[in-house]
Amino acid sequence: MVVGDIRGNIKWVPNRGSKKEPRFGKPEPIPAGGKPIRVPRGDAAPHVADWDGDGRPDLLSGAGDGSVWLFRNTSSRKPPLLEKGVLLVPPPPRPRPIRASGDRKPAKKKKPSKEPLRRGTRTKIWVADWNGDGLPDLLAGDFALGGPRKALDPSITPAQLKEARKKYIAALVESRKYLRPKPGETEELKKERLKNLERWTRERNKWIRIISRGTPRPKLHGRVWVYLRKRPRKD
């Protein structure tokens, strides 16, 4: 298996068994250009495919910043010998921060924007001949935040939200007092401590639910983008 992690590293996990009965070993870094692969802003999403049509499996990866990278395989033998990464798709421009409105009123419906859709981040990719022209195309899924910030429960007022945060902090402080046993704790004291811990944990969770429902948040989006390959021009 070829896997990526949240730090941006890409590793391969060797199968020490068989196809029917796999037995995977310890993950090992995959070098490209002589150095272990690490994609920008973490969240590596590797995919193996023959990108250049030479019959060799190449390695591609999405990245946390929304970019897509190609690590071309230059060896016909196993294991693959990968070149230094080449940027296939640049990261999208960073959007302006969205601020919550002070009145917390429901957002008014706006006319459809004429601006083009922005690509997101945390790109996950797949290679396939999307339009049937015989060339491998690139499909990329993303993660994005957009639109006006809205609360799940707009009936929760700013004053109620402020009070909920205050009580949540107080409950959190109290619950931490009962996390660890004190020296010489008896069984009876342990039961009392766990009882108090459970009580303050319930209190803390009660207020965090109100905070979660009353805090304005942007809408989450996940789109799939298709990049069609073009045949090289003949001179």
N, C-alpha and C positions, 0 to 999 in steps of 0.2 A: 504494500500500500504506500501511496504518497500522500502525506498529510501536512497541513499547515497549522500554526498555532497563533494565539492572540498577539504574541510578540512579533510576528512577521517571519518567523523561521519556517523553512520547508525541509521536511525530513522524509526519508523512506523507511518503511518498517518491513524488514525481510521476512518472507514466509519460509520458516524452517521445516514446514510440513509438506503437504500436498494441496492440490486444488480441492479435493474432496474433504480433506481433514487438515485445514490450515493450522499452523502453529507459529505465531508471530514472535519475532525476536525484539530486541531493544531498538528504538528509533535511532537512526543515524543521520547526521547532517548531509545535505546534498550540496556539493560544491559546484560553482559556476564561475569560470574564469579564475579558478584557483582559490576561491574564497567561499565559505558557507553562504547560502542564499538567505537574505533577509529583506523583505519588501518594505516600502515606506509606510509609516504610521501603523505598522502591525496588521493583524487580521488577515494573514495569508490564506489564499483560497486557490490551491494548485489544481491544474488540470493537465493531463497528458494527452497529446494529439500530434499528428504529423502536420504541422502548420505550413511547412514549405514544400510539401509534396515529394520529398526525396526518399520516402520509405522508412525514415528513421523517426522514432518517437521523440518529439520535442516537449519541453515543459513550459506551460504558461501559468500565470498566476494573477488573480486580482489582489488588490491591496486596500488597506484601511483608508487611504486618502482618495480612493476612487479610481486610481490608475490601473493599467493592465500591462504586464511585463511578459516578454518572450525570452526564454533561455534555449537557444538553438542547440540541437544535438549534432556534434560533428563526427561521431564514431558509429560505425556499423556493428560494433561489437558490444557486448554487455560487460560492465554497466555502461550507460551512456556517458559521454564526455560533453558537458555543457559549456557553451560560451558565456561570457559576461552578459547580464541582462540588457535587453533592448526595450525601450519604452514604446509600447504599441498604442496605448490610449493615455493621454495625459490626465492628471487629476482635474476635476472641475474647479472653476473659480469659487472661492469661499463666499457663501451668501452673507448678506448683512444680517446682524443679529435681530431677532424678532422680540420686541418688548411687549410686555403685557399692558393692556389699557387699564387706567386707574378706576374707571367706573364699573368694570366687570359686566357690562351689559352684553347681551348676545350680539355677536358680530353681524353687521348688516350684509346682505347679499350684494356681492360686487359683480360687475359685468366681467365676462370671461377675459382674462388677460391676453394681450396680443404678444407678450413676451414669450420666447421659446422656453420649453420646460428645461429646468436645470437637472443635470445628472447629480446623483447622490454619491455616497461613499460606501465603504465596506463591500467592494465589488466582488461578486461571485460569477464565475464564467463557465462557458461551455462552447466547444467548437463543433460545428455541424454545417453541412451544405444546406443553408436555409432556403435558397431560391432555386436549387436544382441546376445550377450552371456548371457543376463539377469542381468548384472552388470552395475551400473551407471558409466559412464565415464565423464571426464571433458574436456570441450572445452574452450579455452582461446584465446581471441583476444588481440592484443597488438598494441602499437605505437612505432615506431623506426625511427631514422635518420641514414642514411648510404651512403656510396659511396663518391666520390670526390665532393667537392662543385662546383656548377655551377651557373652562372647567367642566368636569363631568357633571357636577351639581352646581349650577349657577345661583341657586337659592342660598348658598353659604356665603355670608357677607364677609368683607375684609376684617371686620371686628371679630367675628366668630373664628375666622381662620387664624388671626393673631392669638386669640385665647387658646385655641386648640394647640398651637405650636408651643405656647408657654406651658400648658399642662402636659404635653408630650415630653418636653425636656425634664420636667419635674418627675414624671413617672419613670423616665429612663434613668435618672440619677438614683432614685430609690431602688429600682430593680437591680442595679449594679452592686448595691450594698449586700445583696444576698446571693451573688453568683458563686463565691468561693467560701468554703468552710473555714471557720476560725480554729486556731490551735486548741486541741482538747474538746472538739465538738462531740457531744454525745448523740445517741440515736434520737433522743427526744428533741434536742436542739436542731438536729438535721431536718426532722419533719417540720418543725416550726419555720426554719429557714426556707425550705422548699415551698412551703405554703405561702410565705410572704413573696417569694420570687414569682410564683404563679399569679398571685394577686396583682402585683405591679406590672407583670408582663401583659396581663389582660387589659389593665388600665392604659398602658402604653399603646397597645394595638388598637384600642378604641379610638384614641386621638389620631393615630397615624392614618386610620381609614378616613377620618374627616379631612385631614390635611391632603391626602391623596385625591379625594373627590373635589376639594375646593380650590386646589392650586391650578391656575391656568397653565395649560400645556399646548404645544403645537401639535398639529396632526402628523401622524406617521405615514410615510409613503414608501412603497416598494415597487419599482418599475423595472421592466426588462427592455434593454436596448439592443438593437441588431445592427451590427457593422458588416456590411456586405463587401466582400473582396472584389477588386477590379482586376481584370487581366492586364498584364504589363503591355505597354505600347510597343508596337513593332516599328523599328526605325527603317 
